[in-house]
Amino acid sequence: MSLPGPIDPPARLLMGPGPISADPRVLRAMSAQLVGQYDPFMTEAMNEVMGLYREIFATANQQTLLVDSTSRGAIEAALVSLLEPGDRVLVPVMGRFGHLLVEIAERCGAEVHTVDAPWGTVVPLEDIAAAMERVRPHLLAMVHGDTSTTMMQPFDGLRELCDRYECLLYADVTATLGGNPFPTDEWGVDAATAGLQKCLGGPSGSAPATFSPRAVEVIEARRSIEAGIRADGDPVTAHPIRSNYFDLAMIFDYWSPRRLNHHTEATTMLYGARECARLILETGLAANQERHLLHGNAMLAGVEGLGLEVYGDRAYKMANVVGVVIPDEVDGEAVRAAMLADFGIEIGTSFGPLAGRVWRIGTMGYNARKDAVLATLAALESVLRRHGVAVPSGGGVDAAYDVYGTAA
Ligand SMILES: *Cc1c(COP(=O)(O)O)cnc(C)c1O
């Protein structure tokens, strides 16, 4: 075997639906040296992270912490810790990540029911209400923003529904947190999980998550024998959480002042997650959401300025990603390949029913920036023209400039 050289990635501008180019300040934070797991500096940093993410999630939840995994791991931690075999779950499905919730809940042994909406729309509250009446679930599990379709599900009325049926409310906010409003407590969400690689501006590999006192009560009642022994006299259940790594009762103990060892906290990821939240709060959470809306609107206008059609119901579009209907006359993959090879810009493809039909362009985290938006639109115009699409000259960039207004 010839020894590979050191890692030296090409310069890329990641304008897909995630991951995005990480903020260099986050990468710098991640190059800081390690400390021991129980070093006072480390335990203080863990406490700081809890405080920072309470602000990002707009919650008072004590149990606001990091799950050491990508977003999918935090989804699994939430579901495996909240669900016992046989529990009924209702999942409104409007895109690919709804199907992921279904699949994970099924593996937890839950009895899973769905209420579906066509892709490109959201699930109407009446449909969810009717399904709740029929299913009487223990858990309503929702995707907030589904990057597969760019749609964002409204949460109005869900808490009232859940109260009526004494049901827990879980949300996957991976794609939306930080770039779109998600006030956890105001909306009465019991469990929410995210990831760093979308609007939070970091790399994937750490998953901020928050759990309401109601969710914590359910989880702690399932404390495992191992956790029970360690927690010294805590009650032990006959229905332990069916995962060790994702046992939130144990992870809560690890993040509590007791610091009961579970896994070794991923220190480097924690530094990164801390810096992601710190940078957002330095700007202000609301200002950060407005920044995503501004650049998302500029990209949307630019796409239309190029004469391209936007995918999905505009009324429910996430701020940070736009679906672009691929013109009939071009091969979408050839356009993506040319964007990458000639301009170093990555845009996203789609999955399932949208494969080959829709590109997805993100403006999130570090790449929710005017220069990134304008460069992407200029590149897309040139590549489309070379692929035989008649696009208005300067139409994308000009339309984006119009959104930025005189300030630009
Ligand atoms: C991107 C995304 C994920 C990604 O999960 P990873 O494990 O970090 O790849 C999960 N859920 C939603 C809604 C997403 O948009």
The ligand as a MOL file (V3000), in Angstrom:
LIG
                    3D

  0  0  0     0  0            999 V3000
M  V30 BEGIN CTAB
M  V30 COUNTS 15 15 0 0 0
M  V30 BEGIN ATOM
M  V30 1 C -30.2190 16.5720 7.5790 0
M  V30 2 C -31.2570 15.9840 8.4280 0
M  V30 3 C -30.9670 14.9100 9.2750 0
M  V30 4 C -29.5820 14.3670 9.2200 0
M  V30 5 O -29.2190 13.3890 10.1080 0
M  V30 6 P -27.6670 13.0220 10.2230 0
M  V30 7 O -27.6310 11.8170 11.0460 0
M  V30 8 O -26.9670 14.1780 10.8500 0
M  V30 9 O -27.1890 12.8040 8.8260 0
M  V30 10 C -31.9710 14.4340 10.1020 0
M  V30 11 N -33.2100 14.9790 10.0740 0
M  V30 12 C -33.5230 16.0060 9.2500 0
M  V30 13 C -34.8880 16.5920 9.2570 0
M  V30 14 C -32.5440 16.5250 8.3880 0
M  V30 15 O -32.8340 17.5170 7.5600 0
M  V30 END ATOM
M  V30 BEGIN BOND
M  V30 1 1 1 2
M  V30 2 1 2 3
M  V30 3 2 2 14
M  V30 4 1 3 4
M  V30 5 2 3 10
M  V30 6 1 4 5
M  V30 7 1 5 6
M  V30 8 2 6 7
M  V30 9 1 6 8
M  V30 10 1 6 9
M  V30 11 1 10 11
M  V30 12 2 11 12
M  V30 13 1 12 13
M  V30 14 1 12 14
M  V30 15 1 14 15
M  V30 END BOND
M  V30 END CTAB
M  END
